[in-house]
Amino acid sequence: MSSSPIVTPDWLNHHLEDSDLTVVDCRFELGDPEAGRKAYQNDHIPGAVYMDLEKDLSGKTRKHGGRHPLPDMNRFVEKIGRFGIGEGVRVIAYDDQGGAMAARLWWMLDYLGHEEVHVLDGGYQGWKEKGYPVTAEEPEPTATTFTPQIRRRSQLADMEDVKYHRGTLIDSRDPDRFSGKTEPIDPKAGHIPGAINYFWKNNLADGQRWKSAEALKQDFAFLSDEEGPIIYCGSGVTACANLLALRLAGVSKARLYAGSWSDWITYEENPVRTGDGI
């Protein structure tokens, strides 16, 4: 199988009956937390299981850590084992939000050392546009054991790492949130001083399809630091879409600031900058 983190609907349709394949529906709407599960229950790709951003892919919120902190990894490992994800199992994640939610699962499994994890190009919309089958039937996966091999320092950053980082810091939110012109979610507006803005949706070519690796290499040509960039967003979700795009572009050294902006602003001493500059 290709080492690309993206697979096409054609590829998935051809391999849908493979015994070593697990498809994960990650649809989720921040403004309506039950919408994704309801959409899954209505119809989904045959054989797909459902993982909820807040119930499965995030932990409990506390004073620090952001709005979508990473879950306790021991519990998460047990959970994905119950979904049938183990060694040698290929995981295909999809959503209908341009790949942002699916990219969160992609990053988490990659962080845990699972190599065969991919995001469906075009998402659920692209699958249905191809006329491929859908169902409301929910599968009963065979539980297995997942053995993690966490690579923390190479893939994950915390607030202190960001504070003392001297390389590139990328803010993945839309330009108006980056500049502080608007902030519909978090109590403070603006961005982390020194950050540059690269909106995660810039990675999409048309609809919910991803740009080619060549196009993304050109988009990220500004990266030059050997240390590798740290990527953040509002709460550590859409930043994963930029991390996936960087992987497509051939950039292997990049870390997620999981707490992101919603964690940074919980420390009163941390500076905040507004405007379009760094």
C-alpha positions in Angstrom: 0.0 0.0 0.0 1.1 3.6 -0.7 2.8 5.4 2.2 0.7 8.5 1.5 -1.6 9.5 4.3 -4.4 10.0 1.8 -6.4 7.3 -0.1 -9.0 7.8 -2.8 -12.6 6.6 -2.7 -11.7 4.3 -5.6 -9.0 2.6 -3.6 -11.3 2.2 -0.6 -14.1 0.8 -2.6 -11.8 -1.7 -4.1 -10.5 -2.8 -0.7 -13.7 -2.4 1.4 -14.1 -6.1 2.0 -10.4 -6.6 3.1 -10.3 -8.4 6.5 -7.4 -6.2 7.7 -9.2 -2.9 7.1 -11.0 -0.7 9.6 -13.0 2.3 8.4 -13.7 5.1 11.0 -16.4 7.7 10.6 -15.2 10.9 12.4 -18.0 13.3 11.4 -18.5 16.0 14.1 -19.9 19.5 14.3 -18.6 21.8 17.0 -21.9 23.7 17.3 -23.9 20.5 17.5 -22.0 17.7 19.2 -24.6 15.1 18.5 -24.9 15.8 14.8 -22.0 13.6 13.7 -23.3 10.5 15.5 -26.8 11.1 14.1 -25.4 11.5 10.6 -23.5 8.2 11.1 -26.6 6.4 12.3 -28.5 7.7 9.3 -25.9 6.4 6.8 -22.2 5.7 6.5 -19.6 3.7 4.6 -20.3 0.0 5.0 -18.4 -1.5 7.9 -17.4 1.9 9.4 -17.3 2.4 13.1 -17.9 5.8 14.7 -15.5 7.8 16.8 -16.7 11.0 18.4 -14.3 14.0 18.6 -15.2 14.9 22.2 -16.0 11.5 23.6 -13.4 9.4 21.9 -10.6 11.6 20.5 -10.5 14.1 23.4 -10.1 14.0 27.2 -11.8 16.0 30.0 -11.3 19.7 29.9 -9.5 21.2 32.9 -8.0 24.6 33.8 -5.2 24.1 31.4 -4.9 21.8 28.4 -7.3 23.4 25.9 -10.8 22.7 24.8 -10.0 19.4 23.2 -7.1 17.9 25.2 -5.7 14.6 24.2 -7.4 11.7 26.0 -5.7 9.5 28.5 -3.7 7.4 26.1 -4.0 4.1 28.0 -7.8 4.4 27.8 -7.6 5.4 24.2 -5.5 2.4 23.3 -8.0 0.1 25.0 -10.8 1.8 23.1 -9.3 1.5 19.6 -8.5 -2.1 20.4 -12.2 -2.7 21.0 -12.8 -1.2 17.6 -10.6 -3.8 16.0 -7.6 -1.7 15.4 -4.4 -3.5 16.1 -1.0 -4.4 14.5 -1.3 -4.9 10.7 -4.8 -3.3 10.5 -5.1 -0.5 7.9 -7.3 2.4 9.2 -9.1 4.7 6.9 -10.7 7.8 8.6 -13.2 10.1 7.0 -15.5 13.0 7.9 -17.5 15.7 6.0 -15.5 18.7 7.3 -12.7 18.7 4.8 -10.7 16.1 6.7 -10.0 18.0 9.9 -11.7 15.6 12.2 -10.3 12.5 10.4 -6.9 14.1 10.5 -7.1 14.3 14.3 -7.5 10.5 14.4 -4.8 10.1 11.8 -2.4 12.1 13.9 -3.3 10.3 17.1 -2.7 6.8 15.7 0.5 8.0 13.9 1.7 9.4 17.3 1.0 6.0 18.8 3.2 4.4 16.2 0.5 2.9 14.0 1.9 3.2 10.4 -1.1 2.1 8.4 -3.5 5.0 8.9 -4.9 7.2 6.2 -7.6 9.8 5.5 -10.2 9.5 2.7 -9.7 12.1 0.0 -12.9 14.0 -0.5 -14.5 12.6 2.7 -17.9 11.2 2.9 -19.2 13.7 0.3 -16.6 12.4 -2.2 -17.6 8.8 -1.5 -21.2 9.5 -2.1 -20.5 11.5 -5.3 -18.8 8.4 -6.7 -22.1 6.5 -6.1 -20.4 4.0 -3.8 -22.6 2.1 -1.3 -23.8 3.5 2.1 -25.7 1.8 4.9 -27.3 2.4 8.3 -26.2 -1.0 9.6 -23.6 -0.7 12.4 -20.9 -3.3 12.5 -19.8 -5.4 15.5 -16.0 -5.3 15.3 -13.8 -8.0 16.7 -11.7 -6.7 19.6 -8.0 -6.9 19.4 -4.9 -5.6 21.3 -3.2 -2.4 20.2 0.4 -2.0 21.3 1.5 1.7 21.2 5.0 2.9 20.5 4.7 6.6 21.5 7.1 9.1 19.9 6.4 12.1 22.0 9.3 14.4 21.5 9.2 14.2 17.8 5.5 14.8 17.4 4.0 16.6 20.4 4.7 20.0 22.0 3.4 21.5 25.2 3.1 25.1 26.3 6.6 25.4 27.5 8.0 24.0 24.2 6.1 26.7 22.4 7.3 29.4 24.7 10.9 28.6 24.1 10.6 27.5 20.4 12.9 29.4 18.1 11.7 27.8 14.9 8.6 28.3 12.8 5.2 28.4 14.7 2.2 28.0 12.5 -1.4 29.1 13.5 -3.9 27.0 11.5 -7.0 29.1 12.2 -8.7 31.4 9.7 -7.1 34.8 9.2 -9.8 36.7 11.1 -9.3 34.6 14.2 -5.5 34.8 13.8 -5.6 38.6 13.6 -8.1 38.9 16.4 -10.8 40.6 14.3 -13.2 37.9 15.5 -13.2 35.2 18.1 -16.4 33.2 18.3 -15.2 30.4 20.6 -12.3 31.4 23.0 -12.4 34.1 25.7 -9.3 35.9 24.2 -8.7 37.0 20.6 -5.4 37.1 18.7 -2.5 34.7 18.3 0.7 33.6 19.9 3.5 36.1 19.3 5.9 35.0 16.6 3.3 32.7 14.9 2.6 32.9 11.2 -0.9 32.1 9.7 -1.5 29.2 7.4 -5.2 28.5 7.3 -5.7 24.7 7.2 -8.4 24.9 4.5 -5.6 26.2 2.1 -4.7 22.5 1.8 -7.9 21.7 -0.1 -8.0 21.9 -3.9 -11.7 21.8 -4.6 -14.6 20.6 -2.5 -13.1 18.4 0.2 -10.2 17.0 -1.9 -6.6 17.6 -0.9 -4.0 19.3 -3.0 -1.4 17.2 -4.6 1.9 16.6 -2.8 3.7 18.8 -5.4 1.3 21.7 -4.8 1.7 21.4 -1.0 5.5 21.3 -1.3 5.3 24.7 -3.0 2.9 26.0 -0.4 5.2 25.0 2.5 8.4 26.1 0.7 8.8 28.8 3.3 9.8 26.3 5.9 13.6 26.1 6.4 14.3 25.5 10.0 15.9 22.1 10.9 14.1 21.9 14.2 10.8 21.6 12.5 7.7 23.7 12.9 5.2 23.6 15.8 1.6 23.7 14.6 -1.4 24.9 16.6 -5.0 26.0 16.1 -7.9 26.7 18.5 -7.9 23.4 20.3 -5.6 21.0 18.6 -8.0 19.6 16.0 -7.7 21.5 12.7 -3.9 21.8 13.3 -3.8 18.1 12.5 -5.0 18.9 9.0 -1.9 21.0 8.5 0.3 18.2 10.0 -1.2 15.8 7.5 -0.6 18.3 4.7 3.0 18.7 5.8 3.5 14.9 5.7 2.1 14.9 2.2 4.6 17.7 1.4 7.5 15.5 2.7 8.0 17.5 5.9 8.6 14.8 8.6 9.7 17.1 11.5 6.6 18.8 12.7 4.9 18.9 16.2 1.4 19.4 17.4 0.8 21.9 20.2 -2.2 19.8 21.4 -3.6 22.5 23.8 -3.2 25.2 21.2 -4.7 28.7 21.5 -7.3 27.6 24.1 -4.5 26.3 26.3 -2.1 29.2 25.7 -4.6 31.9 26.9 -5.3 30.1 30.2 -1.9 31.2 31.4 -2.3 34.9 32.3 1.4 35.6 31.9 1.4 34.4 28.3 1.5 37.3 25.8 -1.1 37.7 23.1 -0.7 39.6 19.8 -3.4 40.9 17.4 -3.1 42.1 13.8 -1.8 40.4 10.8 1.9 40.5 11.7 3.9 38.0 13.7 
